[in-house]
Amino acid sequence: MTTGEVAALIAALSALVLAVGFLFALSSLSRTLRSVRGAVEELRRETVPLLGNLRAAVDQANAELVRVDGVIERAESIGSTVDSASRLAYLAFGNPVIKAMAIAAGTGRAARRLRRRND
């Protein structure tokens, strides 16, 4: 065997070892991809119903928020009405009550003075 033949034989064996290595790597990659596909499919099967449930929960929460918004608007309206009514009551009764209290205080002072004079 000549040196060229030995070099060719070594090159052929190296190519064969490389090809076997690539086949082993390709086989391992194929198994990994099958496993990943299975996991993705299982994940999809589990998440699709969850997304449906999540959508229903979000729709229900939105409906509740609309109701709460209505309650808040009514509460603000009631607060405004009470504020207006109390302001009106203050304006209507405030001045006469103050005058009545002033008259009562003045009458009390006058009565005390009259009592002092009589004593």
N, C-alpha and C positions, 0 to 999 in steps of 0.2 A: 504494500500500500504506500502510495506516495503521500507527500505532505499535503498536496492539494486535496486528495481524497479524504485524508483525516480531517482537514479543515472543513470540507463539505459535510462530512459525517457529523462533526461537532455542531456545525451550523444547523443541520437538519434536526438533530436531537434538541438543540436549544429552541428551535422553532416549534418542535412538538411539545416540549415542556411549557413554552409560552402559550401555545394553543390550548393545552389542557388547563392551564391556570386561568385563561380567559373564559373557557367553558365553565369551570367551577365558579368563577366570579359571576358569570351571567346566570347560572343556575341559582346561586344564592340571591342575586338581585331579583330574579323572577319570583322566588318564594317570598321575599320581603314585600314585593309589590302586591302579590296575592293577599298577603296578610294585611297590608295597608288598605287594599280595596275592601276586604271584609270588615275591617274596623270602621271605615268610612260608611259603608252600607248600614252597619249596625247603628252607628251614630245618627245617620239620616232617619232610620226607622224610629229611633227614640225621640229625636228632636222635633219631627214634624207634628206629632200630637201635642207635644209641649208648647210649640208655637201657637197651635190652635187654642189651647187653654189660655196661654198668655194673652192672645188677642181678645178672647172673651173677657178676661179679667180687666184688660185695659178699657174695653167698651163699657163694662160695668162701672169702673172707676170714673170714666168720663161722665156717665149718666149721674152718678152720685155728686160729682163736682158741679154739674148743672143745677142739681137740686140745692146744693149748699149755696151756690151763687144766688139762687132765688130767695133762699131764707135770709141771706145777708142783705139783699136788696130790701126785703120786707122789714127787716130789723132797722135798717137805716131810715126807711120811710117812717116807721113808728117813732124812732128817736127824733126825727125832724118834727113830727106832729106833736109829740110831747113837749119838745122845746118851744114850739110856737104856742101851745096851750099854756105853758107855764109863764111865758113872756106876756101873753095876753092877760092871764090872771094877775100877774104882778102889776101890770099897767092899770087893770080895772080895780083892784082892791088895795094896792099899795098906798096910793095917795089918801083915800078916805080912812084907811086904818091908821096911818100916821097922824092925820088930823084928829081922829077920835082919841088916840093916845095922848096927843098934845093937850086936847081939851080936858081929858081926865087928869093929866098931870097938873094942869093949871088950876082946875077945880079943887084938887087935893091940896095944893099950896094955899089957895084962898081959904079953904076950910081950916087949915092949920093956923093960919094967921088970925082968923076970926076967933078961934078957940083960945089963942094966946091973949087976945085982947079981952076976952070975957073972963079969963082967969085972974 
